[in-house]
Amino acid sequence: MTHHKAMIGLIALLAVHVLPSRTAASEMMPDPAIAQAAMAGEWWATPNIALDYQAGALCARVAGGTADPWDAIIGFDGLALTRGERYRMTVTVSAEPGGPMRALAQEGVEPWTPEGEIVRRLGPGKQSLTTDFTAEASHAKAQLVFQLGGSEESWRFCVHAASLQSGQAPVTQSVAAAPSAIRVNQVTYFPDGPKRATLVRKDRARAEWKLLTASGETVASGMSKFLGFDASSELTVHGIDFGGYRKPGDGYRLVVDAETSPPFSISGDAYEELRADALGYFYKVRSGVEIREDLAGKGYGRPAGHLGRPPNKGDTAVGCVDTRTARKVYGKAWSCGYKLDVAGGWYDAGDFGKYVVNGGIATAQLLGVYERALHQTRGTSPALEDGLVRIPESGNGIPDILDEARWELDFLMSMTVPEGEPFAGMAHHKMHGNRWSASPSLPHRDRELRVLHRPSTAATLNLAAAAAQGARLFAPFDKAYADRLLAAAVRAYRAAEANPALYAPYTDGSFGGGDYQDDDVSDEFYWAAAELFLSTGDQAWLERAKASPHWAGPVFRSSGFDWRSVAALGRLHLASVPSKLPKRDLKAVQSSVRDAAEAYLRDQQKEAFGFLYHNSHFGWGSNHLLIQNMIVVATAYDITGDRRYLQAVRESMDYIFGRNALGISYVTGYGTTYAYRQHSNMFAASIDPYYPAVPRGALAGGPNSGLADDYAISRLEGCAPQACYVDDPRSFSTNEIAINWNAPLAWMASFLADTH
């Protein structure tokens, strides 16, 4: 999860057009066409750039071997920007053979605050590029600059035109682009499942609705039910229930007066595809290995990242943070005298960091996709197959989900402190660059020095839990590897017992990665002990789990569970994985899951949008927190067979696919209007078409009423909790993608596919 640096009327989410300007635009650049040699002389450059002027072009020979974009700049001073004024920046540029470019309208003195930005990786031939922006602050001294650093080789860059115009008309939402007042699951409803929609309508009078086929035939009709004011969305709404219609088909629409919903199917078949897409995400974010385009898909192939090949610093011999940084982070000096080979694993989220606590829960839930299918489908689920997803290991005789999980399990074990060192057997909390990587960027181009951070009890127990779970699942396929996992799990747990309070501290996110602060590890001890018991049957591990306050205490919250609160995961696995747990204990554990499911169902009855999440505060990654609640209810279905739980989960998925305050599907590639501009260093096509797009089947973080990034704060002030989201790469607190968000999505997609 990245921690660095009033709803927008849905403008940023949906298609828009610009109305004709009622104010004449004013050109701010004295020579936008670069026509005058004298004015070309007003441009300046850093010492590693040689400028030359040609008729109608200012060109630069950019030196190679630079690390960051700002290491090579050409610029023009003498501009001014006014807060609230709308501007248009247009540049025409070319390159030979090519290189990275950032065009910025920015503050001309420190801290060089950018207001408008165009990012591209240039190739041969001219490109004309434009961006509109509104200045967030006034800058008496402003400038237009081209940041050109970050290339290994020298290259030639030319500016053929550079325009900055003030007085632009505001962007106005197109009537056609406005979301339908009828919020539906834009993907699919199950024929035998609930079929509900939410109608945004202030009129209290009941409204007639019609269900139309793709050909326009009316096949069902009824009257809406006034539900009143919905607190989380701050909308007045009606409910529509068309569950009585069960015929499968595509292209259905709901109609109320002049409003027509997005199209949807009645089938449930989409979950087979989503299972593969959500699982396929993990191969694309692997570290330390070449990503093959024939497997990952067009545009996603890339060289191995962080293997120490120039300009990459690499993960094959990583040392610890220096003592100066340690003092700032931990309040006292700490370092280590060794280096570890920690290549491999998955990139955590939008950045290139790798974090054991996030990796631990993501691995566990990916393994959970397999384990749930193993015990609940009698061997019939495609989740058990070798060949389910396109990865290099397909066909090796081991199920693909296990192969993918192994990629991260090996990384988790590699983060262990060696014997003979202080904290031997503990797991380093995280590793990432000593500074934030430039964005957009691809992993093999990352130049930042990679460093290990201090071990933590939480990370060590994540290793223990995930490795223990992996041991029991790999045993039928690779006994030696299973034994290695189990040994690593036991060693880690014992190291955590010897160091029970080594906490990861809170930081301000200024050291190149997120902190993942956690000063309560009682839940990690419980989870790890539960997994070790399930894998070994050893009563000593059960006794450790029973000694935990989480054995009989509450572990299921209305706001969901995550990497910081993992006791729920231990409880779910004890309730659903066959084991030697005494019957009395099993009954108590399963009863707690049923009780939690009943509480979630009661909450769902109060929600106008039908989701299993009841909270006035939508937290970071609220979409995955919602899905975690769905997993609790799905587990209750698995252990009881009560179809109320199955139907509740099916309806809750409507929210993820578009039945929400914003009318947007939060899964890329699914639905009519879906998130596709998520925050990511490498999946950055929305910023620069040179980079790949966000993969199909990626889950956006979702509404975050905490507004924890500058862009969200500037755009979403006063937002309703359910509307605190913007599909923009600058909003990492609402719109990031992450391994620990896609893992529960994969779990839920697999469950829904298998119960279809």
Summary of the structure (lengths in Angstrom):
residues: 756
radius of gyration: 27.0
end to end distance: 32.9
largest distance: 88.5
contacts: 2761
relative contact order: 0.11
helix: 31%
strand: 22%
